[in-house]
Amino acid sequence: MARLLPIVFLISVAALFGLAWIVIRVDPDSAPWYIFSLFVSLLFVAVWGFLGVILYFVRTKFYRRYSANWYFKTSFKMAFFVGVFAAFVATLAILRLITVFNLILAISAVSLFAIWSYLGKKN
């Protein structure tokens, strides 16, 4: 699994360049809807990939208790939830629906999904 880290890093860098292109070149007032969905998707991929790689390296550097595959899976699982939250918030910002209540709902939804993912498994 650790062999996939360079590929994930390259995909994240490509997503970051795509985000930069959208932010610099696209006019949000005249952009079609698929540009916004591409923006949210690229934001998710960039956050998920970079945070997953960073968490993997930090966790394997400081904690040597488990196998590298376990660290890979759990690091990218944690990064997935942060990426989903960033995508939720970006979607709300694009739709101009950012309120405290909506942020609390987004945090609750991602937290419940994470708890279900971690505790809902049967061994």
C-alpha positions as CSV (number, residue, x, y, z in Angstrom):
1,M,0.0,0.0,0.0
2,A,2.8,2.4,0.7
3,R,3.9,2.1,-2.9
4,L,0.8,4.1,-3.8
5,L,2.0,7.2,-1.9
6,P,3.9,8.8,-4.9
7,I,0.9,8.3,-7.1
8,V,-1.4,9.9,-4.6
9,F,0.9,12.8,-4.2
10,L,1.1,13.4,-7.9
11,I,-2.7,13.2,-8.2
12,S,-3.0,15.7,-5.4
13,V,-0.5,18.1,-7.0
14,A,-2.5,17.8,-10.3
15,A,-5.7,18.6,-8.3
16,L,-4.0,21.6,-6.8
17,F,-3.0,22.9,-10.3
18,G,-6.6,22.4,-11.4
19,L,-7.8,24.4,-8.4
20,A,-5.4,27.1,-9.2
21,W,-6.6,27.2,-12.8
22,I,-10.2,27.5,-11.8
23,V,-9.5,30.2,-9.2
24,I,-7.3,32.3,-11.6
25,R,-9.0,31.8,-15.0
26,V,-12.7,31.2,-14.4
27,D,-15.2,34.0,-13.9
28,P,-17.6,32.7,-11.2
29,D,-20.5,34.9,-12.5
30,S,-20.6,33.3,-16.0
31,A,-19.2,29.9,-15.2
32,P,-21.4,26.8,-15.8
33,W,-22.4,24.5,-13.0
34,Y,-19.9,21.8,-13.8
35,I,-17.0,24.1,-13.1
36,F,-18.3,24.4,-9.5
37,S,-18.6,20.7,-9.2
38,L,-15.1,20.2,-10.6
39,F,-13.9,22.8,-8.1
40,V,-15.4,20.8,-5.2
41,S,-14.1,17.5,-6.5
42,L,-10.6,18.8,-7.0
43,L,-10.7,20.4,-3.5
44,F,-11.7,17.0,-2.0
45,V,-9.0,15.2,-3.9
46,A,-6.3,17.7,-3.0
47,V,-7.2,17.8,0.7
48,W,-7.6,14.0,0.9
49,G,-4.3,13.2,-0.9
50,F,-2.1,15.8,0.8
51,L,-3.5,15.2,4.3
52,G,-3.3,11.4,3.8
53,V,0.3,11.5,2.8
54,I,1.3,13.9,5.6
55,L,-0.6,11.9,8.3
56,Y,1.0,8.7,7.0
57,F,4.5,10.1,7.3
58,V,4.0,11.7,10.6
59,R,2.4,8.6,12.1
60,T,5.1,6.2,10.8
61,K,7.8,8.6,12.0
62,F,6.6,9.0,15.6
63,Y,4.6,5.8,16.2
64,R,6.1,2.4,15.2
65,R,3.5,0.1,16.8
66,Y,1.6,-1.3,13.8
67,S,2.3,-2.3,10.2
68,A,2.7,0.3,7.4
69,N,-0.5,-1.0,5.7
70,W,-2.5,-0.2,8.9
71,Y,-1.1,3.3,9.0
72,F,-1.8,3.8,5.3
73,K,-5.5,2.8,5.7
74,T,-6.2,4.7,8.8
75,S,-4.3,7.9,7.7
76,F,-6.3,8.0,4.5
77,K,-9.5,7.2,6.3
78,M,-9.0,10.2,8.6
79,A,-8.0,12.4,5.7
80,F,-11.2,11.3,3.8
81,F,-13.4,12.8,6.5
82,V,-11.5,16.1,6.5
83,G,-11.8,16.2,2.7
84,V,-15.5,15.5,2.9
85,F,-16.0,18.3,5.4
86,A,-14.0,20.7,3.2
87,A,-16.1,19.7,0.2
88,F,-19.3,20.3,2.2
89,V,-18.1,23.7,3.3
90,A,-17.1,24.6,-0.2
91,T,-20.4,23.6,-1.6
92,L,-22.2,25.7,1.0
93,A,-20.0,28.6,0.2
94,I,-20.7,28.3,-3.5
95,L,-24.4,28.2,-2.9
96,R,-24.0,31.1,-0.4
97,L,-25.6,29.1,2.4
98,I,-22.9,29.5,5.1
99,T,-24.5,29.9,8.5
100,V,-23.6,28.7,11.9
101,F,-26.4,26.2,11.8
102,N,-25.4,24.8,8.5
103,L,-21.8,24.4,9.7
104,I,-23.0,22.6,12.8
105,L,-25.0,20.3,10.6
106,A,-22.0,19.6,8.3
107,I,-19.8,18.9,11.3
108,S,-22.5,16.6,12.8
109,A,-22.9,14.8,9.5
110,V,-19.2,14.2,9.0
111,S,-18.7,13.2,12.6
112,L,-21.6,10.7,12.6
113,F,-20.3,9.2,9.4
114,A,-16.8,8.9,10.9
115,I,-18.2,7.3,14.1
116,W,-20.3,4.9,12.0
117,S,-17.3,4.1,9.9
118,Y,-15.0,3.4,12.8
119,L,-17.5,1.7,15.2
120,G,-20.0,0.2,12.9
121,K,-17.7,-2.5,11.5
122,K,-18.0,-6.1,12.6
123,N,-14.6,-7.9,12.9
